[in-house]
């Protein structure tokens, strides 16, 4: 199952297909962000955060550097730049026996990168909220 879930994730990262993203997330998925203090629960909020992250982080230089796979989890190390700031981080992903993601945690370094992501993600989410009104 690891191969299937992570391969589907990589395809979503490449395509930015939000419909496929929502389909890969369990209804009760929990998302932990480096810039939000509390875990976010549910498919709707998690898909919003991950869609914004795909837009902000998944720019031209984005790439996964390493992968560590377990029977129902993976750690994916990534690197990118935003506004000239090098960003290094990991996606820690857990899934259930149906291959649906149940937990997604993002960790980013250095502090300058966390601050930049906080700024850019905030702008993106505010834009999305304004468009939905």
C-alpha positions, 0 to 999 in steps of 0.5 A: 500500500505504501507504494500506491499511496505515495505514488498517488501523492507524487502524482497530485504534487505534479498535477496539482489536481485538487479533486484527486487530493480530496479523494486521497484524504480520509474524512477524518484526516488530521493536518499539522502545519508548521505555522498553525498552532493546533492540528486541523481535522477533516478532509475539507480544511486539510485539502484547503491547506494542502492545496494552498501549500501545493501552490506556494511551495510547489514552484519551479525548484520544488523537489523531493530529495529523499523518501523513507517508507514504512508499512503505513507511513512515509517521510518525504524530505523536500527542498524549494525556494520562495522569494529567494529563501531556501526552504527545507522540510519534511512531509510526514504522512500516515495512511489507513488500510484503504490507502487514504491519508489519515495524518499529514504533518509538515515540518520546515526549516530554517526559521526564516523559511517558516516565517516566509511560508507563514506569510505566503500561506496566509495571503493564499488562504485569505485570497481563497476565503475572499473568493468564496464570499 
